[in-house]
Amino acid sequence: MSEAPAPRSFLDRLFDRGLLIRTGVDGLYGRSGAFESVVEALDRLVSRIGGADGAEVLRFPPGMARASFERSGYLKGFPHLAGTVHSFCGNEADHARLLACLDAGEDWTAKQAATDIVLTPAACYPLYPVAAARGRLPEDGLLFDLQSYCFRHEPSLEPTRMQLFRMREYVRMGTPEQVLAFRELWLQRGTTMMSDLGLPLAIDPANDPFFGRAGKMLANNQRAQALKFELNVPVNSEDKPTACLSFNYHQDHFGTTWGIHQADGSVAHTACVGFGLERITLALLRHHGLDLDAWPAEVRAQLFG
Amino acid sequence: MSEAPAPRSFLDRLFDRGLLIRTGVDGLYGRSGAFESVVEALDRLVSRIGGADGAEVLRFPPGMARASFERSGYLKGFPHLAGTVHSFCGNEADHARLLACLDAGEDWTAKQAATDIVLTPAACYPLYPVAAARGRLPEDGLLFDLQSYCFRHEPSLEPTRMQLFRMREYVRMGTPEQVLAFRELWLQRGTTMMSDLGLPLAIDPANDPFFGRAGKMLANNQRAQALKFELNVPVNSEDKPTACLSFNYHQDHFGTTWGIHQADGSVAHTACVGFGLERITLALLRHHGLDLDAWPAEVRAQLFG
């Protein structure tokens, strides 16, 4: 009697099926056309749900200005997740040395110098300085529609924890009442959207993955003040469900950092709702199977109808 | 009599109109919803033109595996354009030092360590190792459809020379005859596409921007062998038109580098056609004006019809 083969992990089955493509780096994958068609359908679905709100569409590339990144405070909380972009700035002799290092299998990266660009850690990070530069908010505040590839340095074998992934966001700026009403609206809309997609879910208070011991206090504080909620779906496991949407009330953090002011001159409050497009796609693949054509008709109608 | 104001550059007029958004870094810009609508329309147009060919759609994120990047040979020709991704890998004491550097306005990036990820320099670079891993090509060869954000470290005030931009590509692998026929077909299709978009254009032999003196020889060789053609449109100036599409015959360069073999076991040849989505968008804005609604009806029909 031969032993049963070990069950293949969800990630392996995604590779087997060609939905994700190995690159040799954990958390960095190619996507098939089928996988992309779901990501694009989700992006359109979010646009349909939020479309009547009249958000201003802005799209930033996957990198942002290092000066803005430094000012944002991201390095205080999440130094371990950030990715800085470095380049070769030498002459021909330096180039020869670089190639010799590479040929010898030695580290050639030590001489790379930091450029003015840092990978975008969350779709809304490039937005705040742009909004601040426009001057005081109008009475109704502002609403933005964003999407970009984001980078987080956290190599993992959980397919839901990619190093490069797309985040769709709506960001609201205004009075505390305006931004909290926005967050409440999207908590409802997001829950409806996910249950219409046939996904089991729970809304839970959450905290960001702050670095170190000091970070624990920040995390506890964030939970105690109910600043962050996540909409969780079991994907990798039932025990540790995956945050597919997040709803964040920043209070006046970005308003103060960037000097964003309400119409009356007081510091603006901000909130955002973020959709993890790959994560929702993976949740759909987990719950409805790896064959998109075999997904329930009502789910397909939501996405491709 | 007061002096006439200096004429605003094309880039300034794009900022004034809100089509591009300043980030403080030359060559790194946000895009408005209107700008993005053109990029997306061009992407769809290319899909329509090439759709019947049955290319396999793959989408890679804007970063690729460093090991693959190193093997690709990119650093031989273009060390100055590459962008490596670096991260903080220290402990809490290192974090405190990093923040102290940042507060003091000193360089905090020296301790960042290279990760396993490098920014993608051209949409097709992550493809070759994936194709090689599949084994010998079928008799008909293979055809792929790619698109991704690409990075090139060349800060510039020419709006057509962005550091982060999107490249759509078709890549053909097979016999020399198969890949040259593909390139010829796309030279014709690309020319028709661009003239249907009302853009003045010229097809010119070209070379890649190889680094250094040795690079000059590579460039001369590439021209002499007619390996690269570009479809140029005046955007920034008449004198130095902008390459909006490029048509590249790699001979057996990538086949040899990656061990991609034809059905009969001989080394595969490859070719690609690349569409600079931001560059074509900028060419349209230059030639038809900054108000998309006022573009010629036949151009709008091609894009949004």
Interface residues (C-beta under 8 A of the other chain):
Chain A: I21 R22 T23 G24 V25 L28 Y29 G30 R31 S32 G33 F35 E36 E56 V57 L58 R59 F60 P61 P62 G63 M64 A65 R66 A67 S68 E70 L75 K76 P79 H80 L81 A82 G83 T84 V85 H86 S87 F88 C89 G90 E92 H95 L98 L99 L102 D107 W108 T109 Q112 A114 T115 D116 I117 L119 P126 P129 V130 A133 D145 Y149 F151 H153 P155 M162 Q163 L164 F165 F211 G212 R213 A214
Chain B: I21 R22 T23 G24 V25 L28 Y29 G30 R31 S32 G33 F35 E36 E56 V57 L58 R59 F60 P61 P62 G63 M64 A65 R66 A67 S68 E70 L75 K76 P79 H80 L81 A82 G83 T84 V85 H86 S87 F88 C89 G90 E92 H95 L98 L99 L102 D107 W108 T109 Q112 A114 T115 D116 I117 L119 P126 P129 V130 A133 D145 Y149 F151 H153 P155 M162 Q163 L164 F165 F211 G212 R213 A214
